[in-house]
Amino acid sequence: MTMKLDLNLLRVLVAIHDSGSVTAAAKRLKMSQPAVSAALSRLRDSLDDPLFIRQSDGMAPTPRSDALTHKAREVLDAIDHGILSAPEFDPATSDDEFVLGLTAIGEIVFLPRLMKKMRERAPRATLRSMSLAPDHLEEALASGEVDLALGHFPDLQKSGVMQRRLFSHDMVCLVRTGHRIKGPGMSVEEFSAAEHALVKEGSRTQEMFEAALAENGIQHNIVLQTSHYLSIPVVIAESDLVVVVPRTMGNILADCVAVRVVEPPTGIPPFDVKMYWHRRFEQDPKTMWLRDLVVEIFADSPD
């Protein structure tokens, strides 16, 4: 027959066993002596064993008490140091994998600096990037499959998803070095007359930019459309096409290939880049450390 036992009674049992008296056990547990005596009486009734025999030098445990106390210590230790203890995270020794939800642009913007800093702070940890549709990203955040999403994800609006703004981003145009458009900025006429490459890789930034163009009545003559950014730097460097990209990405590419950044026509609003996580992991030490690191590197500093 299975017996239900109050875990607090196990603490009384161990305290009496260790101290050898009800009085000393009460002091150790910060309980009154009558309360400890009552607890001992309940234990005796439940187990049908005296548990302790009063002697001149204190309370001597019975064999049943010795055996039960040994098991009780294991149970209480597991609760106190496992279930009830605050979890810890040590980045210097952790070999955990951190999983980020990123778009292709997000990988270019976030991964180089984040990976560099992680190798310094958490040299044994690993980093993995996943690109998911917004509804799948919400599920992945809730399940813990993804620790943190970074970018412009206005569709992540469910109540369980937390967010924090990191910085504001705007869009720029990229043209090849030596392009006929010479100035630092591009007029509406120059933008409309140019032939454009368009990257449709699922992020909302490009969608937002196209909506702003339509709202301002600006023509967008697209002659090349692709689903990723891998070929874009070479295409722009080897043609007269124009492509619109987030500023940080434009600055990075301008340092790597023969392209330069040109300001687009006015009327294109900036957008907020945020980090997103699920409420379930608000107090998770690993996720908290990652969030703090991202804030340290990127808050109000996209470049």
Residue, then its C-alpha position, 0 to 999 in steps of 0.5 A: m500500500t502506497m502512503k502519502l507523506d508530508l515532505n516537512l515531516l521528513r525534515v523533522l525526521v532528519a533533524i531529530h535523527d541528527s540532533g538526538s532530541v526534539t528540543a534541538a530539532a525544534k531549534r534547528l528547524k525554527m519551530s516550536q517544540p510542541a510542533v516538532s513533537a506533533a510532527l513526530s507523533r504523526l510520523r510514528d502513526s503513519l509508519d507504525d514504528p516508534l522511530f526514536i527511543r528515549q534514552s539517558d543520552g538522547m533519542a536513539p533511532t530505530p532501524r526503521s528510522d535509520a533506513l528512512t532517514h538515509k532515503a529522506r536525505e537523498v529526497l530532501d537534497a534533490i529538492d533543495h539543490g535541484i528543484l528549489s535551487a536557482p539554476e546557474f549559467d556559467p558562459a566560460t564553461s558552458d557547452d550549450e548551443f544557442v539558437l537564433g531566429l534570423t533572416a538572411i539580412g539578420e545573419i549578415v548584421f548580427l552573426p559576425r559581431l555576436m560570434k566574435k563576442m561569444r568566442e570571447r565570453a563562451p568559448r565552448a558554446t556553439l551558435r546556430s541560425m534558423s530562418l523560419a516563417p513568423d508562425h513557425l518562429e513563434e512556435a519555435l520560441a515557445s518550445g525553446e527550439v529557438d532561444l532568441a529571434l533578432g530582426h524586424f518581425p512585426d508579426l510576432q504579436k502573441s501574448g507569450v512573445m516578449q520583445r525589446r527594441l535594439f536599434s532603428h534601421d533604414m534602407v539604402c541603395l547600392v550601386r557599382t563603383g563608377h555608376r552613372i549616379k554620382g552623388p551621395g543621394m538619389s532623386v526620385e527621377e533617378f530611382s524611377a529611371a534605374e533598373h533594379a534588382l529585388v531580393k524577395e527572401g521573406s523578410r518584412t523589411q523589403e515588403m515595408f520598403e515596397a509599400a512605402l514606394a507605392e504610397n509615395g508614388i515612386q516607380h520601381n523598375i525591377v529587372l532581376q528578382t532573386s530569393h537570396y542575397l548571395s549573388i547580389p554583391v557580384v551582380i551589382a558590382e558587374s552591372d548598372l542595377v540598383v538594389v535596396v538593402p538595410r543600411t548596415m548590410g549596405n555598409i558591410l558590402a561596400d567594404c567587401v566589393a566594388v559597390r557604394v552606398v547611395e541614399p534613396p529618395t526621401g519618404i522611406p521610413p526607418f523601422d525598428v530592429k528588435m529581439y524577441w523571446h518567449r515568456r517561458f524563458e524570461q528567467d532562464p539563466k542561459t537565455m538571460w545571458l544571451r539577451d544581455l550580450v545582444v543588448e551590450i553589442f547592439a542596443d542603439s548601435p547597429d554599425 
